[in-house]
Amino acid sequence: MFESARKSASDTIGRVAVMGFSEGCQGVGAVLTCSDANTIDTVIACDGIHTQYTDKFTKSINPANLGQYISFARSAIDDGKPSVNPDGRVMVITHSSITPPYASTTETAQVIWYEATKSGGDLESADCGFDCPSAVAETALASVTWPNEDFPDGMKLPGNSTVGTGGYTTIRPSAPETNFMPAAPFTWSGLSDGWTTRRNANGLHVFGWAYPTQNRTKDPSGNRDHVFQAQMVLPYVAKTFLVDRWNPVCSGTSGLGMVFEDEIVGSYEGLGAGETCEIGHGRTYYSGQDPAPLKNPYPIGVGVPLRSGSCPSSPGQVIVGRPGDPCWIPGAPLPKKEPGTPQPLYDNGMKAAALILGASIGAAALVAIANRKKNHQY
């Protein structure tokens, strides 16, 4: 698939990343079935991996329906500890707590995590030390609050969203996708607001958001939680795992360390007098092995278990669980049920809202890229 992007024999392919939000994750899943999917460096799936239940009453999930995601997740683990191999593949899955009539992004993330980590291995989590890649990435994300340089005070975003002194505020519309609930604002102070699930195993990262409400969503309809994933979570995940990871880090030097403007440093060209640049990290298209499809984790003829009922013992932390989550810790505080709270909706109106928001996805990442260019770091 990616070879077709070359216009001439002299063209080369650098690093490949595949990202999707909401229904865009169907495209991510399709790309992962391509004949050269093993050459992908990074996969980011933002609140959009769904599948059908094999039994809607027991809410059983057949992992084979998520096979391509599980296969890449396992590859991200098998490439080893990021502190040892910073060029290993990366997969980031984020989810809200919206509950549609089919398998939610919370449930599919649980299945992918369990199936990818159950065979164990030498795994590294964010507990590996303050300067290891997973810890650095998680700390960077957890420190994000608004307003900031990327999203300054007064900034307006599509979908009736703004940034102010209190954080990021988005207004739920009274519309079909919210069952005409009254319009209401919902505010997030930063990425840590509701960030309850953090799981890391080498290059695999699963991050989830939930709140102490009956529906476990900040907006009872779930609509604005989905919007938050698109407008704020995805851009910063892309910045952390793509912009900051792929691009060289440049610093000024003097004396014998002087690097002139046209001098090559390693395989990267210095961008200005007095700069030295470390090589960015990530797997290039041509590194490691010939292009090939991902391995099928569930070969034909081999029995496939339904959704697992036990929690993996591999590294990674689950800060908040819920009944039905195999990693839920009995005795953990549960949200109080609020009678009469509407159940979250996930219909064509929600999908339409997701398409409208597509124009705003990646806004912060683009700002970050522009800033790096301005500061000679891209």
Secondary structure by P-SEA (a helix, b strand, c coil): ccccccccccccccbbbbbbcccaaaaaaaaaaccccccccbbbbcccbbbbbccccccccccccaaaaaaaaaaaaaccccccccccbbbbbbbcccccccccaaaaaaaaaaaaccccccccccccccccaaaaaaaaaaaccccccccccccccccccccccccbbbbbcccccccccccbbbbbccccccccbbbbcccbbbbbbbcccccccccccaaaaaaaacccaaaaaaaaacccccbbbbbbbccccccccccccccccccccccccccccccccccccccccccccccccccccccccccccccccccccccccccccccccccccccccccccccaaaaaaaaaaccccaaaaaaaaaaaaaaccc
